[in-house]
Amino acid sequence: MKKLSLFSLLFAVFTSIAIAADKVGDSCPQTGYLSSEVGGEVLSCVEGKWKLTGHVGTTQVTLVVQLMEGDKRLTSAAVTTLDGQPAPIGIGRQLSYIAEAKKEGDKLVVTPGVVKDGFFMTMTPTLTQDGKITVEFVASKSEVTAIQNVKQDDLEIQLPQVSTVDLKQKLALENGKEIVIPFGPLVEPMKSIETGKPARTQYTLKLVATKG
């Protein structure tokens, strides 16, 4: 009869428990563990039991975003993705400039640079058990205000001046309901202190997530 080492026995027991635990209601090893499968269920270990907390990659989610400045809509975009899958959008342009210039013998060698001008955002939706849609996103608005010519060693290069606003956030949305998100620097913060009213930001994001 073949003898098994203590390690082999423990590994076999742990493996059998782990396989059997991947069902809702079964026992699990430790709170905080996740058991997920692309195209299947996401289970979380809560108080020693596996509980269904979402699905990955099976349901389509449509995301609609608007970038506002006051009451003026600057731009908007819509994208459809699967829950759990990131969806990038970009509305703008890429501007080239002379980042470096040098002489190699009689030749002038120029190295170009690229800077973004516009609105860019990546959103990752995740469906939750209570029917809400959690959206994690990174948003960036950049504006090239000027490209300055600068002399360097008798050669001319260019330095872009860029104004950038960034935001990284994670929010829970009701299906099909719009949410307004403050975005950018505060406008007249001192006036807000004097009046006691909430300060407003230069921009806002209007976001709607719809599943199915």
C-alpha positions in Angstrom: 0.0 0.0 0.0 1.4 3.4 -1.0 1.9 5.8 1.8 1.0 9.5 1.5 3.0 12.2 3.2 1.3 14.6 5.6 1.6 17.4 3.0 -0.1 15.4 0.3 -3.0 14.5 2.7 -3.4 18.2 3.7 -3.3 19.3 0.0 -5.9 16.7 -1.0 -8.2 17.8 1.8 -7.8 21.5 1.1 -8.4 20.9 -2.6 -11.5 18.9 -2.1 -12.9 21.6 0.3 -12.0 24.4 -2.2 -13.8 22.6 -5.1 -16.9 21.8 -3.0 -17.0 25.4 -1.6 -17.6 27.0 -5.0 -21.3 26.9 -4.5 -23.7 29.4 -2.9 -24.4 28.4 0.7 -21.4 26.0 1.1 -18.7 26.7 3.7 -15.6 28.6 2.6 -12.1 29.0 4.1 -12.0 32.6 5.2 -14.0 35.8 5.0 -12.8 38.0 2.1 -12.0 35.2 -0.3 -13.4 35.5 -3.8 -14.3 32.8 -6.3 -14.9 34.1 -9.8 -15.1 32.9 -13.3 -15.3 35.0 -16.5 -18.7 34.3 -17.9 -20.0 33.0 -14.6 -20.8 33.9 -11.0 -18.7 35.9 -8.5 -18.9 34.4 -5.0 -17.6 36.1 -1.9 -16.8 34.4 1.4 -19.0 36.0 4.0 -19.1 34.7 7.6 -17.9 31.3 6.5 -20.4 30.9 3.6 -20.1 31.5 -0.1 -22.6 34.2 -1.2 -23.4 35.4 -4.7 -22.2 39.0 -5.2 -22.3 39.4 -8.9 -21.7 38.1 -12.4 -18.8 38.6 -14.8 -18.9 38.9 -18.5 -22.5 37.7 -19.2 -24.6 40.9 -19.2 -24.2 43.9 -21.5 -24.0 47.3 -19.8 -24.5 50.6 -21.8 -22.7 53.6 -20.3 -23.7 57.2 -21.4 -21.6 60.1 -20.1 -21.9 63.8 -20.6 -19.2 66.4 -19.8 -20.9 69.6 -18.6 -19.6 73.1 -17.9 -22.5 74.7 -16.0 -25.6 74.2 -18.1 -23.5 73.8 -21.3 -22.8 70.3 -22.6 -19.2 70.2 -23.9 -19.3 66.6 -25.2 -21.0 63.3 -24.8 -20.4 59.6 -25.6 -22.0 56.2 -25.2 -20.3 52.8 -25.1 -21.6 49.2 -24.5 -19.5 46.6 -22.7 -19.8 43.5 -20.6 -20.0 43.7 -16.9 -16.5 43.5 -15.4 -14.9 44.6 -18.7 -13.3 48.1 -19.0 -14.6 50.4 -21.7 -12.4 53.3 -22.9 -13.7 56.4 -24.7 -11.8 59.3 -26.2 -13.1 62.5 -27.7 -10.3 64.8 -28.8 -7.1 64.9 -30.8 -3.4 64.3 -30.5 -1.1 67.2 -31.2 2.5 66.7 -32.3 5.3 69.1 -31.3 9.1 69.2 -31.5 10.3 67.7 -28.2 14.0 67.5 -29.0 16.3 68.7 -31.8 20.0 68.0 -32.2 22.6 68.1 -34.9 24.4 65.0 -36.0 27.1 66.2 -38.4 25.4 68.2 -41.1 22.0 66.7 -40.3 19.3 68.0 -38.1 17.6 65.3 -36.1 14.2 66.1 -34.7 12.3 64.0 -32.1 8.6 64.6 -32.0 6.4 64.5 -29.0 2.6 63.9 -28.7 0.2 65.5 -26.3 -3.5 64.8 -25.9 -6.2 67.5 -26.2 -9.8 66.5 -25.3 -11.8 64.3 -22.9 -10.8 60.7 -22.2 -12.4 58.2 -19.8 -12.2 54.5 -19.0 -15.2 52.9 -17.2 -15.5 49.4 -15.7 -19.1 48.4 -14.7 -19.9 45.5 -12.3 -23.3 44.2 -11.5 -24.1 43.6 -7.9 -26.5 41.2 -6.2 -28.9 44.0 -5.2 -29.4 45.1 -8.8 -27.2 48.1 -8.7 -24.3 48.8 -11.1 -20.9 49.7 -9.6 -18.9 51.8 -12.0 -15.2 52.4 -11.5 -13.8 55.0 -13.8 -10.8 57.2 -14.6 -11.6 60.5 -16.3 -9.3 63.1 -17.8 -9.9 66.4 -19.5 -6.8 68.0 -21.0 -6.6 71.3 -23.0 -3.5 72.5 -24.9 -3.5 76.2 -24.2 -0.4 77.0 -26.1 2.7 75.5 -27.7 5.7 77.7 -27.0 8.9 77.8 -29.2 12.1 77.7 -27.1 15.7 78.1 -28.2 18.0 75.4 -27.0 21.7 75.3 -28.1 20.9 77.4 -31.2 18.1 75.0 -32.0 14.4 75.4 -31.6 12.2 73.1 -29.7 8.6 73.3 -28.6 7.0 73.2 -25.1 3.3 72.5 -24.9 1.3 74.1 -22.1 -1.5 71.8 -21.0 -4.3 72.3 -18.5 -5.4 68.9 -17.1 -8.2 67.8 -14.8 -8.2 64.1 -13.6 -10.6 62.1 -11.5 -10.6 58.5 -10.3 -13.7 57.2 -8.5 -16.0 54.2 -7.8 -19.7 54.7 -7.5 -22.9 52.6 -7.2 -25.6 53.5 -9.7 -29.3 52.6 -9.9 -30.0 50.9 -13.2 -31.0 53.6 -15.8 -30.8 56.5 -13.4 -28.6 59.5 -14.0 -26.0 60.6 -11.5 -24.2 63.9 -11.4 -20.5 63.9 -10.4 -18.5 67.0 -9.5 -15.4 67.3 -11.7 -12.6 69.8 -11.8 -11.4 72.7 -9.7 -13.8 74.7 -7.4 -15.3 77.8 -8.7 -15.2 80.8 -6.4 -14.5 78.8 -3.2 -14.3 81.9 -1.0 -17.8 83.0 -2.1 -19.0 79.5 -1.0 -17.5 80.0 2.4 -19.2 83.5 2.8 -22.6 82.3 1.7 -22.5 78.9 3.3 -23.6 77.2 0.1 -21.8 74.2 -1.3 -19.0 75.1 -3.7 -19.5 74.1 -7.3 -16.8 72.6 -9.6 -15.9 73.9 -13.0 -17.2 70.8 -14.7 -19.7 68.0 -13.9 -20.1 64.5 -15.3 -23.5 63.1 -16.0 -23.4 59.3 -16.0 -26.1 56.7 -16.8 -25.6 53.0 -16.7 -28.2 50.6 -18.1 -27.9 46.8 -18.0 -29.4 44.4 -20.5 
